[in-house]
Amino acid sequence: MSFMEHLKRTGKQFRPTRFAVAVLVMAATLVSVSCGPQVIKGRPPFISISGMNLDGDSLSTEFNISNQNGVTMTIESVEITVNVNTTELARYTGQEQLEISANTTEKVVVQATPDDFTKNLLTSLDDGRLQSLAFDLQGSVMTLENDRLRSEHTGYLYPVPGKPGYYRAAVTQAKGLVRDDL
């Protein structure tokens, strides 16, 4: 005979103690809190090339800095370098404060005068001598919240069809999104 059948036959009612009720309420609270949404904090931003444009003696590079966190990120300085083998294709160093809201992206545009080798690399994409151009991107930001955060990845630059002098990037492998704890 089960416990419930025994209670029915004897006419007694099952009344849990206050302690049992408190334990059940605490367990339910813990389960609901642990299964609820977690706010991500301290994750480095993802820095990528959203586009490049070679126009005569001017190379414009547009970088996206994506906040991967559930809270606002306040960046005090940014350093980004794009290399093709040992050649520096683009560089950005900024000291201005940049506030990026949770899960959003900000753009940074860099204007530079490329050397002849860089121009030849990029025009070789336009004229078909190269199908793509492998690059390494290394970026780091100094934030008010988490000190220095680094982002590195490899990818390829491709010509934009029908738009000579315009290039887009595809990321192939993230080498690391690293938080430097000082």
GIKA-V513288 format. One record per residue. RES is the residue in one small letter. PHI is phi in radians with two decimals (999 if undefined). OMEGA is omega in whole degrees, 0 to 359 (* if undefined). Layout:
res/phi/omega
RES/PHI/OMEGA
RES/PHI/OMEGA
This chain:
res/phi/omega
m/999/182
s/-1.43/180
f/-1.08/181
m/-1.18/177
e/-1.11/178
h/-1.08/179
l/-1.15/179
k/-1.11/182
r/-1.19/183
t/-1.51/178
g/1.39/179
k/-1.52/177
q/-1.85/177
f/-1.50/178
r/-2.22/180
p/-1.19/179
t/-1.26/179
r/-1.09/179
f/-1.10/180
a/-1.11/179
v/-1.13/180
a/-1.10/179
v/-1.12/179
l/-1.12/179
v/-1.14/178
m/-1.12/179
a/-1.11/179
a/-1.12/178
t/-1.12/179
l/-1.07/179
v/-1.13/182
s/-1.21/178
v/-1.22/182
s/-1.23/180
c/-1.62/182
g/-1.31/181
p/-1.16/178
q/-1.80/178
v/-1.49/180
i/-1.43/178
k/-2.39/173
g/1.42/178
r/-1.44/179
p/-1.10/176
p/-1.26/174
f/-1.66/182
i/-1.85/182
s/-2.46/175
i/-1.59/178
s/-1.61/176
g/3.09/175
m/-2.34/178
n/-2.49/176
l/-1.77/181
d/-2.23/182
g/1.14/180
d/-1.75/181
s/-2.24/176
l/-2.00/179
s/-1.87/178
t/-2.11/179
e/-1.89/179
f/-1.86/170
n/-1.77/174
i/-2.03/186
s/-1.79/176
n/-1.39/182
q/-1.61/185
n/-1.78/177
g/-1.55/178
v/-2.31/179
t/-1.13/177
m/-1.96/178
t/-1.86/183
i/-1.68/179
e/-1.65/178
s/-2.65/182
v/-2.33/172
e/-2.32/179
i/-2.34/176
t/-2.30/175
v/-2.02/180
n/-2.04/169
v/-2.00/190
n/0.96/180
t/-1.80/182
t/-1.64/177
e/-1.39/182
l/-1.54/180
a/-2.65/178
r/-2.55/174
y/-2.38/173
t/-2.33/182
g/-2.29/180
q/-1.89/182
e/-1.32/181
q/-1.34/181
l/-2.25/180
e/-1.80/181
i/-2.02/180
s/-1.11/181
a/-0.99/175
n/0.97/177
t/-2.20/183
t/-2.26/173
e/-2.02/179
k/-1.90/175
v/-2.23/181
v/-1.96/181
v/-2.07/175
q/-1.87/180
a/-2.55/173
t/-1.81/184
p/-1.34/174
d/-1.36/183
d/-1.07/181
f/-1.11/179
t/-1.11/177
k/-1.04/180
n/-1.11/177
l/-1.03/183
l/-1.24/179
t/-1.20/175
s/-1.18/172
l/-1.28/181
d/-1.15/184
d/-1.57/174
g/1.53/177
r/-1.12/174
l/-2.15/176
q/-1.45/180
s/-2.70/182
l/-2.34/181
a/-1.25/179
f/-2.42/171
d/-2.07/177
l/-1.98/175
q/-2.13/180
g/-2.36/173
s/-2.55/177
v/-2.28/172
m/-1.85/182
t/-1.97/175
l/-1.18/187
e/-1.44/191
n/-2.33/181
d/1.09/185
r/-1.52/177
l/-2.18/183
r/-2.03/178
s/-2.44/179
e/-2.37/173
h/-2.77/175
t/-1.95/179
g/-2.99/181
y/-2.34/171
l/-1.68/179
y/-2.25/174
p/-1.26/176
v/-1.46/183
p/-1.00/177
g/1.36/180
k/-2.31/180
p/-0.99/180
g/1.55/178
y/-1.93/183
y/-2.38/176
r/-2.15/184
a/-2.08/173
a/-2.25/178
v/-1.48/180
t/-1.89/182
q/-2.71/174
a/-1.43/179
k/-1.39/179
g/2.99/170
l/-2.04/194
v/-2.11/175
r/-1.82/178
d/-1.59/176
d/-1.50/181
l/-1.55/*
